[in-house]
Amino acid sequence: MADSDEATEGGIRRRFRSQIRGEVKEAALRQLSEGGPQALSINAIAKELGVSGPALYRYFASRDDLLTELVTDAYHDFAVALEAGTPPAGDVPPADRLRAFAAAYRRWATTEPHRYRLLFAAPLPGYDAQSERLVNASREGMQVLLDVLAPLTPAGDEDGVHPLRGQLQQWSDSRELPGITPRLALRAVTTWSRLHGLASLEIESNFASMGLDPELIFEAEVDALLDSPAQLGRGEPPR
């Protein structure tokens, strides 16, 4: 046991470093919950943990470095929740998988609104929310959506005239999403956009101010998504 990695001085240092980083991130999440990204402060976290501000910079090089850690963690947890809430292919009809995905999406957004905002709103002026690390982190959740939509997306002529075709192909290629046609990419982007719009309105209490049940609105929107799949061409949807 004495020669195990955790028993060595280096192993102990790694465990201690991991513990401190975890405590810093927990404190940062409390700040986000209470005041949003602009409330994030290394010095305030240091004061809460009873250490000096400079001491914490040994664990996170800057506030942006800490913010990036929080964003990547949130992307991962979001994707895990989406996958856990979506039945495996073959267990239920494809339409029911989309309904389950939408429910899981809404559930995570409303349970973790401060983390959801962190993913899809500009966190801070000057912060690079399109860095390679963050783009890579976002792929996990998008892949869940693409897997759900693939059986619901009709095959068709990919040489359609939709002006987004080239951009959609470039997007799927740049994200290294295997086997994604422009038609499927378009449906994924429009589906995500519509679910995001509903989730954002709900967590900002817009539906509550209107006296509307957001769960019923989500259900109606998913029904609409199933009734009118996005097409690359300009013609009528296939029947």
Buried (B, 14 or more C-beta within 10 A) or exposed (E): EEEEEEEEEEEEEEEEEEEBBEBBBEBBBBBBEEEBBEEBBBEBBBEBBEBEEEEBBEBBEEBBEBBBBBBBBBBEBBBBBBBEBBEEEEEEEBBEBBBBBBBBBBBBBBEBBBBBBBBEEEBEEEBEBEEEEBEEBBBBBBBBBBBBBBEBBEEBEBEBEBEBBEBBBEBBEEBEBEEBBBBBBBBBBBBBEBBBEBBBBBBEEEBEEEEEEBEEBBBEBBEEBEEEBBBBBEEEEEE
